[in-house]
Amino acid sequence: MLPDEPLWRLQLKQTFAALGHRNYRLWFMGQLVSLLGTWMQGTAQAYLVFELTHSRAYLGYVAFAAGIPSWLFMLYGGVVADRVSRRKLLLVTQACMLALAAVLAVLAFTGVVQAWHILCLAFALGVVNAFDAPARHAFAAELVPREDLTNAIALNSTMFNTATAVGPAVAGLTYDWFGPGWCFAINSVSFVGVIVALALIHLPPSPPRPPAGPAGRELAEGLRFAAGHAEIRLLLGLIVALSLFGLAFATLIPAWAVNVLGGGAATSGFLQSARGSGALIGALLVASLGRIRFHGRLLTWATFAFPVALLVFSAVRQQALALSVLVLAGGAMIVCFNLCNALVQTLAPDALRGRVMGIYSLAFFGFVPVGGLLAGSLAERLGEPLTVVLGASVFLAFALGVRLLQPRLSRLQ
């Protein structure tokens, strides 16, 4: 960089730095296609459950069923991700996800789908995700050099949230016009994109792995490292709190669209897309600041901005204003997740990366369903707005406690 080159220009150059690497480019494009389908299915599935049951609690049951396997298998999935080729493991998990989406599409097209079918398929998808998530998180480090790892993680989130911004809105319109079966069928086909990308990725030969010990001993090694590392322990605690209390509103979006805003499937999709649009903006912000040295301060700011935005959202009854506030909430939320992910990966050694990311994945995928179950049950008794107020207030109190009692978070780089 020239001495007089402005900082904003440097940051713009860094926004898409990871895409300069062929393997990451393939992964990015394949994942983007797949994630568009995934969000179409997730949005249509949630609304179909609500349409079949008219139960806010059942929305929580489905989320909980998807999350139970995280508790059973996610940590072992991290061990597997450190033992085998992550690329080959991802090929297997993505093929399994394709098959599950195809089954749901057939059930919907034939008109026999019932809520318990969705519950069982959500559990099966959770099992596959327990092995997919640790490998997927750790795989980024194999696709880019270490100096571009934070940028790659942020761009991973960018593609995820591009899909979040577009997929739900398309799903809502597709559901209204053609029915849910087409959303599930499109998702099934979309997995071909990431499978082809994985097949085309060429990685240098891996260094010989040390002989694998008992899985329990390797898992214990990863747990001891995470528990003994003060910064990683703090970041994991923040993810747990965010997943358990901060994301409760996401489970309630289909019911919110109907009961609070008086809309339907399209409204539910637009709400999801507004959250995704904000998350996309937040992810691009983190990507552009990939090499800055004040990640901790930005993360601290986001932990306050997110619950405040949710409190405002809980009081809004106009659809346009609700969408605008969700953009802000989505942006702050993804800054929290991206920076926690990047900081954990930066602090974890390569030999333990899969296991540490297994713990990280459990903190997210294990507690989001618990929070969803809690939110659904509370919403049945207290209504959606008060449920969101309670979740946001608890997370805001947690963020304040971290700022006062653990100021080291704001010093992380």
N, C-alpha and C positions, 0 to 999 in steps of 0.2 A: 504494500500500500504506500502511496506517496504521502509524504508528511502532511501535506495540506488537504488530503482527501477527507471529505466530511464523514463523520461517524455513521450518519444515516445511510450513506452509500455502501459502506462496508457491511452494515447490517442487512441491506437488501441483497448483496451478493451472497451472504451466508444463508439466506432464507431457504434456498434450494440446493445447498452444497452437496448433500448426500445423493441427489439425483445425478451427480456427475459420475457415479460408479455404476457400471453396467448391471451387476447383480442386484443392486438395490433398486435400480430402475425397473427391472423385470418384476421384482417383488412388489413394488409400489403399484404398478399398473394391474397386475393380477389381483392383488388384494382389494384394490379400489372397485373392480368389477364385482368381486365376490361380496364385498361389504354392502354395496348397493342392494343386492338381493337379500342379504341378511337383515337389513333394516326394513325392507319391504315385508319380509316374513314376520319380524318381531312386531311391527305395528299392526299388521292384519291379524296376527294371532291373538294379540291382547284384545283387540276390538271384538273378534269372534268369540272369545271367552266371555266377554261382558254381554254380548248379544245372546249367547246361549244360556247364561246363568243369571244375568241382571244382578250380579253379586260383586261388590267391591272386594269382599273378603276372598273370593275365588281368584281374583287377579293376584292377590298375595300368595295363594296356594300354588299357583302355577310358577310364580317367581321362586318360591321356596323349593318346589320340586326340582327346578333347574339348578338350584344352588346346593342341594344336599350332596351331590357327588363331589363338590369342591372339598367338603369336609372329609369325605371318605378317601379321595384319590389324588387331590391336587398336590400334596407334598410329595407323594410317591411319583407323581408326574414330573416334578422337578428333578428327582433322582434319575428318572429315565432320560430326561433331557440332557443330563450330564454324562450319560453312559453311551448313548447311541447317536447316530447321525441325526441332527435336528431336521435337516431337509427331508430325509426319508420318513421321519416320524410325522412331519407336517403333511406329507403326501398321503399318508394313511388316514390321519384325522380329518383332512379335508374331504377325502372320498367318503368317509363315514357320514359326515355332515350332509353331503350331497344326497346320499341314500335316505337319510331321515327326512329331509325336505321333500323328497319325491313321495315318500309314504304319506305325509300330511297332505300333499297336493291331491293324491289319489282319493284319500278319504273325503276331502272337500268336494272334488269334482263329482264323486258318486253320491253325495248328499247324505252320507252315513256318519259324518264326523260328529263326535260328542265331546263334551268337556273333559271326560276322563281319558279320551284318546290323547288330547293335547297335553294333559298332565303327564301321561306316561312317556310321550315323545319328548317333552321338556326334560324329564329325568334322564332319558337316554342321551339327549344332546348335552346335558350337563356332564355325563360320564366322559364323552368324547372331549369336551372342552377342558376337562381336568388335565388331560394329557397334552392338549393343543396349546393352552395358554402359556405355560412355562416355557415351552420350546419356542413359541412365537415371539415372546418377549426377549428371550436370550438370543434369538436368531439374528437380530439386528447387528449384534457385535461381530458376526461373521461376514456381513455384507459391506461394511464400511470400516475405514481405519478409526482408531480410538478418538482422534480429534474431531471426527464428524459424528460421533455416537449420539450426543445430545440432539444434534440437528436431525439425525435419522429417527430418533424416538419422537421428536416433535412432528416430523413429516408423517410418521406412522399415524399419529393422532390426527394430522390434517386430512389424510385419506379417510380415516374412520369418520371424521366429522363432516367431510364432504358428503359421504354416504348418508350420514345422519341428517344433513340439511336437505338432501334431495330424496332419499329413499322413502321416508314416511309420507311426504306429500304425495309422491307418485303412488304409494300404497293406498292412501286414503281415497284417491280418485279411482284407482283400479278396483278397489273393493266396492265403491259405490256403483261403478259402471259395469263391471264384469263378475264380481264376486271374489271371495278370498282365495279360491283355488288357484287363480292365475298368479297371485302374489307368491304363493308357495312354489308353484312351478317355475316361475322366473328365478327364484332363489336357488332352486335345485340346479338349473342350468348355469347360474352365475359362478358356481364353484369350479366349473371347467376352466375359467380364467386363471385362478390361482394355481390349479393343478398344472396347467401348461407352463405357467411362469416358473414354478418350482422345478419342473422337468428341464427347463432351459438354463437354469442357474448352474454355473460351473464354479466350484470352490476349490482352492488349493488343498493339497493333501493335508489332513490334520496330523499334528504330532501324535506319536503313539500315546494312547491313554494308559495310565497305570492300571494294573489289574483291579477289577472291581471287587470291592469287599461286600459284605452283607449290606443289603439295602437299608436295614435299620441303622447300621453304624454310619453309613454315609448320610442318611437323613439327619441323624443326631448331630453330625459334624456341621451341617448347614444350619440347624437350629441354634447350636451353641454359638456359631459365628454371629448370626443375626441378633441373638439375645445379648451378646457381649459387646456389640458395637453400638455405642450410645446414639450416634446420629441415625443409623439405620433403624434402630429400635424406635426412635422418635418419629421418623417418617412413616414407618409401618403403623404406629398408633394413630397417626393423622389419617391414613387411608382407611383404617377401621372405622374411625368416627365419621368420616365423610361418607363411607359406604352405608353405615348403619343408620345414620340420622339425616345426612344431607340429601341423599338420593331418594328419600321416601316419596317425594312428589312425582318421580318418574313412573312409579307403579300405578299411580292414581290418574294419570293423564286421560285414559279412555273414559273413566267415570267423571273426571273434571269437565271434559268436553261436553258430556251429556247433561250432568246434574248442575254444574255451575254456570257454564256458558250457553247451555241450551242448544248445542250443535249435535253432530253425528260423526260418522267415520272420517269424513273430510276434515272436520275441525280437529279431531284427535291427531290426524296426520300433520296438519299445519302446526299444532303445538309442538309435536316432536321435531318437526323441521326447524322451528324457531330456536329450540334448544340446540339443535345441531348447527344452525348457522352461527350462533354465538360461540359454540365450541370450536368451529372452524376458524373464526377470527382469533380466538385465544390460542389455538394451536399454531397459527401462522405467526403470532406475536412471539411465542416461545421459540419457534424455528428461526426467526430473524435475530433473536438474541442468544443463539446457541452458544456463543463463546464469551458472553459477558461474565462478570464475576460478582453479580449480586442476585443470584438465583434465590437465595434464602429470603432476601427482602421482598422480592416479587411474590414468592410463595406466601409469605406472611400477609401481604396485602390481599392476595386472592382469598385467603381463608376468612377474611372479614367481609369482603365484597360479596361472596357467594351467598351466605345466609341472609345478609341484608336484602339482596335482590329477591330471595325467596319470600321474605316477609312482605315485601311490596307486592309480589305476585299474589300472595294469599288474599290481599284486600281488593284486587282488581276484578271487575265483572264485565268489562268491555273487551271483546275479542282482540281488537287491534292493539290495545294497550297491553293486554296479557301477552301477546306475541312479542311485543317490544321488550317487555321486562324479562321474558324467557331468554331472549338473545343475550342480555347482560348476565343472567344467571349461568347460562351455558358457557359463556366465555370465561367467567371466573372459575367455574367448576373444572374446566379442562386445563386451565393453568395450574390448578392444584394437582391434578392427576399427572400431568406431563412432567412437572418439575419434581414431584416425588419419585416418579419412575426413573427419570434421568439421574437424579442424585443417588438413588439406591444402586443403579447399575454402575455409576462412576465409582462408588465406594466399595463395590463387591469385587473380589478377585476373580479372574477368568475361570479358575478351576472350580469355583463354587457358584458361578453365575446362575446355572440352571436351578440349583436348589434354593438360592436366595430369591430368584424370581418366582419359584414355586410358592414360597412363603408370601411374597408380594401378591401373587395371583390369588392366593387363599384369602388374604386380607380384603381383596376386592370382591372376587366372585363368591366367597363364602359368606360375607356379611351383607352384601346387597340384597340377596334373597331374604335374609332374616329381617332386614329393615323393611323390605316389601311386605312380608307377612305381617309385621307389626303395624305398618301403615294401613294395610287393608283392613285389619281387625279394628284399629282405632277409628278409621273412617266410617265403618258400619255404625259405631256408637256416637262419634262426635262430629261426623261430617268431614268432607275433604279439606276445607279451608283451615279449620282448627288443627287438623292433623299435620298439615304443612307448617303451620305456625309453631307447633310443639317441636317438630324435627329441626327446623331452622334455628329455633332458640337454643336447643341443646347443643347443636354444633357451634353456634356463635359463642356460647359459654365455654365450650372446649377450646376454641381458637383463642379466646381471651386468656384462658388459663395457661396455654402453651406460651403465649407472648409474655406473660408475667413471670412464669415459673421456669420456662425453658428458653431463654433468649438466644441460646445457641442456634436455634432454627434460622433466625434472620441473618446469622453470620456465615451460613453455608454458601459455598461458591459453586 
